[in-house]
Amino acid sequence: MASKLLRAVILGPPGSGKGTVCQRIAQNFGLQHLSSGHFLRENIKANTGFPRTLVQAEALDKICDLDLVITLNIPFETLKDRLSRRWIHPSSGRVYNLDFNPPHVHGIDDITGEPLIQQEDDKPEAVAARLRQYKDVAKPVIELYKGRGVLHQFSGTETNKIWPYVYTLFSNKITPIQSKEAY
């Protein structure tokens, strides 16, 4: 049986739900999720990520053609709230949000019982700068993919409300292995 190949990139500001959307795509369509954020967390000081800049998007073009690019448009206030309420289990990368996905015990990972941390760049004073930087850097990348006709934009304040539209888009490109409700 031939393996499925769909090259897609999910763009969005910090806290927009990229990880959640990617996880659901991988589960529902049997695809591999490769997260630049996950792979490059150690390299954040080097200011890397892929394709977060126009130069990186152009470099990706030399490697492969993308089938689709999704950008998640979430209001600034929603992102600010999400990020400032986000806590992470450092060794696994599990993400908790104190409002809609809190740990069973405050400050403790549900699975290991180890302490959770709040990343420095998720602290309220750093969030606004991160969001401004994303907007400035992402605009030309988004315009590039829009011009190529592969960009699909989804707006909202909740991943659960955006997800059905993303599922439908992917369903038109590749056959799901499970229904969208099964996440």
C-alpha positions in Angstrom: 0.0 0.0 0.0 1.4 3.4 -1.0 2.1 5.8 1.9 0.2 9.0 2.1 2.1 12.2 1.4 0.7 15.6 2.0 3.0 18.5 2.6 1.3 21.1 4.8 2.5 23.9 7.0 0.5 25.4 9.8 1.3 29.0 10.6 0.1 31.1 13.5 1.3 33.3 16.3 2.4 31.8 19.6 -0.6 30.4 21.5 -2.8 30.1 18.4 -3.4 26.4 18.7 -0.9 25.1 16.0 0.2 22.2 18.2 -3.4 21.1 18.9 -4.5 21.4 15.3 -1.4 19.5 14.1 -2.0 16.7 16.7 -5.6 16.4 15.5 -4.5 16.3 11.8 -2.0 13.6 12.6 -4.6 11.5 14.5 -7.4 11.9 12.0 -5.4 11.5 8.8 -2.6 9.2 9.8 0.0 11.8 9.0 3.3 12.6 10.7 3.5 15.8 12.6 6.9 17.5 12.5 6.9 20.5 14.9 9.6 23.1 14.3 8.9 24.4 17.8 9.5 21.0 19.4 12.7 20.4 17.4 14.0 23.8 17.9 13.2 24.7 21.5 16.9 24.4 22.4 17.7 26.8 19.5 15.3 29.6 20.4 18.3 31.7 21.5 19.5 31.4 17.9 16.1 32.8 16.8 15.4 29.8 14.5 12.2 28.2 13.4 10.8 27.0 10.0 9.4 28.6 7.9 9.0 31.6 10.1 10.7 34.1 7.8 10.5 34.8 4.0 14.1 33.5 3.6 13.2 30.2 5.3 10.0 29.9 3.2 12.1 30.3 0.1 14.6 27.7 1.3 11.7 25.3 1.9 10.7 25.8 -1.7 14.0 24.3 -2.8 13.3 21.2 -0.8 9.6 20.5 -1.7 6.4 22.0 -3.0 3.7 22.5 -0.3 0.2 21.2 -0.9 -1.3 23.6 1.5 -0.5 26.2 4.1 -2.9 27.1 6.9 -2.7 30.2 9.0 -4.6 30.5 12.2 -5.8 34.1 12.9 -6.6 34.5 16.6 -7.3 37.9 18.3 -4.5 39.5 20.2 -6.3 39.5 23.5 -7.1 35.8 23.2 -3.5 35.0 22.5 -2.3 37.2 25.4 -4.6 35.4 27.8 -3.7 31.9 26.5 0.0 32.5 26.7 0.1 34.0 30.1 -2.0 31.1 31.4 0.2 28.4 29.7 2.4 26.0 31.7 4.6 23.3 30.3 6.1 20.0 31.5 9.7 20.6 30.2 10.8 17.0 29.5 7.7 15.9 27.6 6.5 19.2 26.1 3.0 18.6 27.5 1.1 21.9 27.6 -1.5 22.9 30.2 -3.6 26.0 30.3 -5.0 27.2 33.6 -8.3 28.1 32.0 -9.3 25.3 29.7 -6.8 22.4 30.2 -5.5 22.8 33.8 -3.4 20.1 35.5 -5.2 18.0 38.1 -2.9 19.6 40.8 -1.8 23.2 40.2 1.8 23.3 39.1 2.2 19.5 38.7 2.3 17.4 35.6 -0.7 14.9 35.5 1.4 12.0 34.3 4.8 12.2 36.1 4.0 14.4 39.1 7.0 16.6 38.2 6.8 20.4 38.4 5.5 22.5 35.5 7.2 25.6 34.4 6.1 28.8 32.7 8.5 29.7 29.9 10.0 33.1 30.2 8.5 34.1 26.8 5.0 33.1 28.1 5.1 35.5 31.0 2.8 38.4 30.5 5.5 41.0 30.1 7.0 39.1 27.1 3.9 38.1 25.3 3.1 41.4 23.6 6.6 41.6 22.1 6.4 38.0 20.8 3.1 38.7 19.1 4.3 41.9 17.5 7.5 40.1 16.3 5.4 37.3 14.8 3.1 39.7 13.0 6.1 41.5 11.4 8.0 38.4 10.4 5.0 36.3 9.3 3.3 38.9 7.0 5.6 38.4 4.0 5.5 34.6 4.5 1.7 34.6 4.5 1.7 36.9 1.4 4.0 34.5 -0.4 1.7 31.5 0.1 -1.4 33.5 -0.6 0.0 34.5 -3.9 0.7 30.9 -4.8 -2.9 30.0 -4.0 -2.1 27.4 -1.3 -3.0 29.6 1.7 -6.1 28.8 3.8 -6.9 31.2 6.6 -9.0 30.3 9.7 -10.1 32.8 12.3 -11.6 32.4 15.7 -11.0 32.3 19.4 -11.3 28.6 20.0 -9.5 25.7 18.4 -12.6 23.5 18.8 -14.6 25.9 16.6 -11.8 26.2 14.0 -11.1 22.5 13.8 -14.1 21.3 11.8 -13.1 23.7 9.0 -9.5 22.4 9.0 -10.8 18.8 9.0 -13.0 19.6 6.0 -10.0 21.1 4.1 -7.8 18.1 4.8 -10.7 15.7 3.9 -10.7 17.2 0.5 -7.0 16.4 0.1 -6.6 13.1 1.8 -9.0 10.4 3.2 -9.4 10.5 6.9 -8.7 7.4 9.0 -11.2 8.5 11.7 -14.0 11.0 12.0 -13.4 14.6 13.2 -15.3 13.9 16.4 -12.9 11.1 17.4 -10.2 13.5 18.7 
